[in-house]
Amino acid sequence: MGWRDSRLPEIEAGRPLAHGPVRDTAHARGFRSDRRWAVGCAGAAFALAMLAEADSGDLGAAYAAATLGAALVVLALLWPPRVTAGQGRLAVRGLLRTRTVRTDALAGMWLIGDLATSLVLRDVDGRRVELDSETVVANPLLWHLLEAGVHRSQERGTLRTGARVLDALAHRVDGEAAAILRASGLN
Protein backbone atom coordinates (compact mmCIF):
# COMPACT_ATOMS: atom_id res chain seq x y z
CA MET A 1 0.00 0.00 0.00
CA GLY A 2 1.22 3.45 -0.76
CA TRP A 3 0.73 6.82 0.83
CA ARG A 4 -2.78 8.11 0.80
CA ASP A 5 -3.76 11.50 -0.50
CA SER A 6 -3.88 13.88 2.45
CA ARG A 7 -5.93 16.60 0.74
CA LEU A 8 -9.26 17.41 2.36
CA PRO A 9 -12.43 16.90 0.29
CA GLU A 10 -14.26 20.07 -0.70
CA ILE A 11 -17.96 20.98 -0.70
CA GLU A 12 -17.46 23.95 -2.98
CA ALA A 13 -14.35 25.18 -4.72
CA GLY A 14 -11.96 26.58 -2.18
CA ARG A 15 -13.90 25.53 0.93
CA PRO A 16 -12.27 22.44 2.50
CA LEU A 17 -14.25 19.90 4.49
CA ALA A 18 -12.48 18.92 7.72
CA HIS A 19 -12.98 15.43 9.12
CA GLY A 20 -12.46 14.28 12.68
CA PRO A 21 -10.01 11.64 13.83
CA VAL A 22 -10.13 8.20 12.22
CA ARG A 23 -10.68 6.43 15.54
CA ASP A 24 -14.31 7.65 15.66
CA THR A 25 -15.67 4.74 13.63
CA ALA A 26 -18.69 2.60 14.45
CA HIS A 27 -19.69 -0.74 12.94
CA ALA A 28 -23.26 -2.01 13.05
CA ARG A 29 -23.68 -4.90 15.46
CA GLY A 30 -25.16 -8.21 14.35
CA PHE A 31 -23.26 -8.54 11.06
CA ARG A 32 -21.50 -11.77 12.04
CA SER A 33 -24.64 -13.50 13.26
CA ASP A 34 -26.58 -12.43 10.16
CA ARG A 35 -23.73 -13.68 7.98
CA ARG A 36 -23.72 -17.05 9.78
CA TRP A 37 -27.49 -17.28 9.31
CA ALA A 38 -27.15 -16.60 5.56
CA VAL A 39 -24.44 -19.25 5.18
CA GLY A 40 -26.51 -21.71 7.24
CA CYS A 41 -29.63 -21.18 5.11
CA ALA A 42 -27.70 -21.59 1.87
CA GLY A 43 -25.95 -24.69 3.22
CA ALA A 44 -29.23 -26.19 4.41
CA ALA A 45 -30.87 -25.54 1.02
CA PHE A 46 -27.95 -27.23 -0.73
CA ALA A 47 -27.92 -30.21 1.63
CA LEU A 48 -31.68 -30.76 1.43
CA ALA A 49 -31.70 -30.60 -2.34
CA MET A 50 -28.77 -33.02 -2.55
CA LEU A 51 -30.43 -35.43 -0.10
CA ALA A 52 -33.69 -35.34 -2.05
CA GLU A 53 -31.90 -36.07 -5.30
CA ALA A 54 -29.74 -38.81 -3.77
CA ASP A 55 -32.88 -40.42 -2.36
CA SER A 56 -34.44 -40.54 -5.83
CA GLY A 57 -31.26 -42.10 -7.25
CA ASP A 58 -30.70 -39.50 -9.98
CA LEU A 59 -27.74 -37.69 -8.40
CA GLY A 60 -25.26 -36.52 -11.03
CA ALA A 61 -22.55 -33.94 -11.55
CA ALA A 62 -24.79 -31.61 -13.56
CA TYR A 63 -27.50 -31.67 -10.88
CA ALA A 64 -24.93 -31.06 -8.12
CA ALA A 65 -23.52 -28.06 -10.02
CA ALA A 66 -27.01 -26.62 -10.57
CA THR A 67 -27.86 -27.13 -6.89
CA LEU A 68 -24.62 -25.45 -5.84
CA GLY A 69 -25.46 -22.50 -8.12
CA ALA A 70 -28.91 -22.20 -6.56
CA ALA A 71 -27.39 -22.30 -3.06
CA LEU A 72 -24.97 -19.52 -4.03
CA VAL A 73 -27.91 -17.41 -5.26
CA VAL A 74 -29.64 -17.96 -1.90
CA LEU A 75 -26.43 -16.90 -0.15
CA ALA A 76 -26.14 -13.75 -2.27
CA LEU A 77 -29.77 -12.80 -1.57
CA LEU A 78 -29.44 -13.28 2.19
CA TRP A 79 -25.94 -11.78 2.62
CA PRO A 80 -26.25 -8.83 5.08
CA PRO A 81 -24.71 -5.46 4.29
CA ARG A 82 -21.97 -4.22 6.61
CA VAL A 83 -22.68 -0.68 7.81
CA THR A 84 -19.84 1.54 9.03
CA ALA A 85 -20.01 5.16 10.12
CA GLY A 86 -17.22 7.56 10.84
CA GLN A 87 -16.76 11.25 11.30
CA GLY A 88 -18.51 12.70 8.26
CA ARG A 89 -19.21 9.47 6.34
CA LEU A 90 -21.41 6.39 6.24
CA ALA A 91 -20.53 3.28 4.23
CA VAL A 92 -22.65 0.25 3.35
CA ARG A 93 -20.65 -2.70 2.04
CA GLY A 94 -22.67 -5.32 0.23
CA LEU A 95 -21.53 -8.55 -1.36
CA LEU A 96 -20.14 -6.92 -4.50
CA ARG A 97 -19.52 -3.25 -3.75
CA THR A 98 -19.31 -0.54 -1.14
CA ARG A 99 -21.38 2.63 -1.26
CA THR A 100 -20.34 5.67 0.76
CA VAL A 101 -21.97 9.03 1.46
CA ARG A 102 -20.71 12.07 3.28
CA THR A 103 -23.10 12.59 6.18
CA ASP A 104 -21.75 16.09 6.81
CA ALA A 105 -22.73 17.11 3.26
CA LEU A 106 -26.10 15.43 2.78
CA ALA A 107 -28.56 16.76 0.22
CA GLY A 108 -31.51 14.58 1.26
CA MET A 109 -32.81 11.81 3.53
CA TRP A 110 -35.86 9.61 2.92
CA LEU A 111 -37.64 6.73 4.64
CA ILE A 112 -39.04 4.24 2.12
CA GLY A 113 -41.52 1.50 2.95
CA ASP A 114 -44.17 0.89 5.56
CA LEU A 115 -43.36 -2.38 7.34
CA ALA A 116 -39.64 -2.71 6.70
CA THR A 117 -38.43 0.85 6.25
CA SER A 118 -35.24 1.68 4.43
CA LEU A 119 -33.26 4.83 5.08
CA VAL A 120 -31.98 6.47 1.89
CA LEU A 121 -29.22 9.09 2.10
CA ARG A 122 -27.91 11.18 -0.80
CA ASP A 123 -25.02 13.62 -0.54
CA VAL A 124 -24.15 16.73 -2.55
CA ASP A 125 -21.83 14.72 -4.81
CA GLY A 126 -24.76 12.55 -5.93
CA ARG A 127 -23.69 9.41 -4.07
CA ARG A 128 -26.54 7.38 -2.59
CA VAL A 129 -26.77 4.79 0.20
CA GLU A 130 -29.75 2.68 1.25
CA LEU A 131 -29.86 0.75 4.52
CA ASP A 132 -32.38 -0.76 6.89
CA SER A 133 -33.56 1.90 9.35
CA GLU A 134 -33.55 -0.68 12.16
CA THR A 135 -29.76 -0.89 11.80
CA VAL A 136 -29.49 2.78 12.78
CA VAL A 137 -32.04 2.47 15.61
CA ALA A 138 -30.37 -0.63 17.10
CA ASN A 139 -26.84 0.81 17.09
CA PRO A 140 -26.50 3.90 19.31
CA LEU A 141 -22.95 4.81 18.25
CA LEU A 142 -23.90 4.52 14.58
CA TRP A 143 -26.94 6.71 15.27
CA HIS A 144 -24.82 9.28 17.10
CA LEU A 145 -22.35 9.62 14.22
CA LEU A 146 -25.15 9.82 11.65
CA GLU A 147 -27.05 12.42 13.67
CA ALA A 148 -23.92 14.54 14.12
CA GLY A 149 -23.29 14.45 10.38
CA VAL A 150 -26.90 15.37 9.60
CA HIS A 151 -26.76 18.33 11.99
CA ARG A 152 -23.54 19.43 10.29
CA SER A 153 -25.33 19.23 6.92
CA GLN A 154 -28.16 21.36 8.31
CA GLU A 155 -25.67 23.95 9.61
CA ARG A 156 -24.04 24.17 6.18
CA GLY A 157 -27.39 24.39 4.44
CA THR A 158 -26.85 21.41 2.14
CA LEU A 159 -29.69 19.28 3.56
CA ARG A 160 -32.85 20.27 1.73
CA THR A 161 -35.04 17.23 2.42
CA GLY A 162 -35.08 15.06 5.51
CA ALA A 163 -35.59 17.09 8.68
CA ARG A 164 -38.75 15.12 9.45
CA VAL A 165 -36.93 11.85 8.77
CA LEU A 166 -34.32 12.80 11.36
CA ASP A 167 -37.05 13.65 13.87
CA ALA A 168 -38.83 10.31 13.23
CA LEU A 169 -35.60 8.35 13.69
CA ALA A 170 -34.74 10.33 16.83
CA HIS A 171 -38.17 9.53 18.25
CA ARG A 172 -37.67 5.80 17.55
CA VAL A 173 -34.16 5.84 19.08
CA ASP A 174 -35.45 7.62 22.19
CA GLY A 175 -38.33 5.13 22.49
CA GLU A 176 -35.90 2.22 22.21
CA ALA A 177 -33.64 3.73 24.87
CA ALA A 178 -36.59 4.35 27.20
CA ALA A 179 -37.76 0.74 26.76
CA ILE A 180 -34.30 -0.55 27.63
CA LEU A 181 -34.13 1.66 30.72
CA ARG A 182 -37.61 0.52 31.85
CA ALA A 183 -36.73 -3.14 31.33
CA SER A 184 -33.53 -2.76 33.32
CA GLY A 185 -35.28 -0.92 36.14
CA LEU A 186 -33.22 2.26 35.76
CA ASN A 187 -36.15 4.48 34.80
C-alpha positions as CSV (number, residue, x, y, z in Angstrom):
1,M,0.0,0.0,0.0
2,G,1.2,3.5,-0.8
3,W,0.7,6.8,0.8
4,R,-2.8,8.1,0.8
5,D,-3.8,11.5,-0.5
6,S,-3.9,13.9,2.5
7,R,-5.9,16.6,0.7
8,L,-9.3,17.4,2.4
9,P,-12.4,16.9,0.3
10,E,-14.3,20.1,-0.7
11,I,-18.0,21.0,-0.7
12,E,-17.5,23.9,-3.0
13,A,-14.4,25.2,-4.7
14,G,-12.0,26.6,-2.2
15,R,-13.9,25.5,0.9
16,P,-12.3,22.4,2.5
17,L,-14.2,19.9,4.5
18,A,-12.5,18.9,7.7
19,H,-13.0,15.4,9.1
20,G,-12.5,14.3,12.7
21,P,-10.0,11.6,13.8
22,V,-10.1,8.2,12.2
23,R,-10.7,6.4,15.5
24,D,-14.3,7.6,15.7
25,T,-15.7,4.7,13.6
26,A,-18.7,2.6,14.5
27,H,-19.7,-0.7,12.9
28,A,-23.3,-2.0,13.0
29,R,-23.7,-4.9,15.5
30,G,-25.2,-8.2,14.3
31,F,-23.3,-8.5,11.1
32,R,-21.5,-11.8,12.0
33,S,-24.6,-13.5,13.3
34,D,-26.6,-12.4,10.2
35,R,-23.7,-13.7,8.0
36,R,-23.7,-17.1,9.8
37,W,-27.5,-17.3,9.3
38,A,-27.1,-16.6,5.6
39,V,-24.4,-19.3,5.2
40,G,-26.5,-21.7,7.2
41,C,-29.6,-21.2,5.1
42,A,-27.7,-21.6,1.9
43,G,-26.0,-24.7,3.2
44,A,-29.2,-26.2,4.4
45,A,-30.9,-25.5,1.0
46,F,-28.0,-27.2,-0.7
47,A,-27.9,-30.2,1.6
48,L,-31.7,-30.8,1.4
49,A,-31.7,-30.6,-2.3
50,M,-28.8,-33.0,-2.6
51,L,-30.4,-35.4,-0.1
52,A,-33.7,-35.3,-2.0
53,E,-31.9,-36.1,-5.3
54,A,-29.7,-38.8,-3.8
55,D,-32.9,-40.4,-2.4
56,S,-34.4,-40.5,-5.8
57,G,-31.3,-42.1,-7.3
58,D,-30.7,-39.5,-10.0
59,L,-27.7,-37.7,-8.4
60,G,-25.3,-36.5,-11.0
61,A,-22.6,-33.9,-11.6
62,A,-24.8,-31.6,-13.6
63,Y,-27.5,-31.7,-10.9
64,A,-24.9,-31.1,-8.1
65,A,-23.5,-28.1,-10.0
66,A,-27.0,-26.6,-10.6
67,T,-27.9,-27.1,-6.9
68,L,-24.6,-25.4,-5.8
69,G,-25.5,-22.5,-8.1
70,A,-28.9,-22.2,-6.6
71,A,-27.4,-22.3,-3.1
72,L,-25.0,-19.5,-4.0
73,V,-27.9,-17.4,-5.3
74,V,-29.6,-18.0,-1.9
75,L,-26.4,-16.9,-0.2
76,A,-26.1,-13.7,-2.3
77,L,-29.8,-12.8,-1.6
78,L,-29.4,-13.3,2.2
79,W,-25.9,-11.8,2.6
80,P,-26.2,-8.8,5.1
81,P,-24.7,-5.5,4.3
82,R,-22.0,-4.2,6.6
83,V,-22.7,-0.7,7.8
84,T,-19.8,1.5,9.0
85,A,-20.0,5.2,10.1
86,G,-17.2,7.6,10.8
87,Q,-16.8,11.2,11.3
88,G,-18.5,12.7,8.3
89,R,-19.2,9.5,6.3
90,L,-21.4,6.4,6.2
91,A,-20.5,3.3,4.2
92,V,-22.6,0.3,3.3
93,R,-20.6,-2.7,2.0
94,G,-22.7,-5.3,0.2
95,L,-21.5,-8.5,-1.4
96,L,-20.1,-6.9,-4.5
97,R,-19.5,-3.3,-3.7
98,T,-19.3,-0.5,-1.1
99,R,-21.4,2.6,-1.3
100,T,-20.3,5.7,0.8
101,V,-22.0,9.0,1.5
102,R,-20.7,12.1,3.3
103,T,-23.1,12.6,6.2
104,D,-21.8,16.1,6.8
105,A,-22.7,17.1,3.3
106,L,-26.1,15.4,2.8
107,A,-28.6,16.8,0.2
108,G,-31.5,14.6,1.3
109,M,-32.8,11.8,3.5
110,W,-35.9,9.6,2.9
111,L,-37.6,6.7,4.6
112,I,-39.0,4.2,2.1
113,G,-41.5,1.5,2.9
114,D,-44.2,0.9,5.6
115,L,-43.4,-2.4,7.3
116,A,-39.6,-2.7,6.7
117,T,-38.4,0.8,6.3
118,S,-35.2,1.7,4.4
119,L,-33.3,4.8,5.1
120,V,-32.0,6.5,1.9
121,L,-29.2,9.1,2.1
122,R,-27.9,11.2,-0.8
123,D,-25.0,13.6,-0.5
124,V,-24.2,16.7,-2.5
125,D,-21.8,14.7,-4.8
126,G,-24.8,12.6,-5.9
127,R,-23.7,9.4,-4.1
128,R,-26.5,7.4,-2.6
129,V,-26.8,4.8,0.2
130,E,-29.7,2.7,1.3
131,L,-29.9,0.7,4.5
132,D,-32.4,-0.8,6.9
133,S,-33.6,1.9,9.3
134,E,-33.5,-0.7,12.2
135,T,-29.8,-0.9,11.8
136,V,-29.5,2.8,12.8
137,V,-32.0,2.5,15.6
138,A,-30.4,-0.6,17.1
139,N,-26.8,0.8,17.1
140,P,-26.5,3.9,19.3
141,L,-23.0,4.8,18.2
142,L,-23.9,4.5,14.6
143,W,-26.9,6.7,15.3
144,H,-24.8,9.3,17.1
145,L,-22.4,9.6,14.2
146,L,-25.1,9.8,11.6
147,E,-27.1,12.4,13.7
148,A,-23.9,14.5,14.1
149,G,-23.3,14.4,10.4
150,V,-26.9,15.4,9.6
151,H,-26.8,18.3,12.0
152,R,-23.5,19.4,10.3
153,S,-25.3,19.2,6.9
154,Q,-28.2,21.4,8.3
155,E,-25.7,23.9,9.6
156,R,-24.0,24.2,6.2
157,G,-27.4,24.4,4.4
158,T,-26.8,21.4,2.1
159,L,-29.7,19.3,3.6
160,R,-32.8,20.3,1.7
161,T,-35.0,17.2,2.4
162,G,-35.1,15.1,5.5
163,A,-35.6,17.1,8.7
164,R,-38.8,15.1,9.4
165,V,-36.9,11.9,8.8
166,L,-34.3,12.8,11.4
167,D,-37.1,13.7,13.9
168,A,-38.8,10.3,13.2
169,L,-35.6,8.4,13.7
170,A,-34.7,10.3,16.8
171,H,-38.2,9.5,18.3
172,R,-37.7,5.8,17.6
173,V,-34.2,5.8,19.1
174,D,-35.5,7.6,22.2
175,G,-38.3,5.1,22.5
176,E,-35.9,2.2,22.2
177,A,-33.6,3.7,24.9
178,A,-36.6,4.4,27.2
179,A,-37.8,0.7,26.8
180,I,-34.3,-0.5,27.6
181,L,-34.1,1.7,30.7
182,R,-37.6,0.5,31.9
183,A,-36.7,-3.1,31.3
184,S,-33.5,-2.8,33.3
185,G,-35.3,-0.9,36.1
186,L,-33.2,2.3,35.8
187,N,-36.2,4.5,34.8
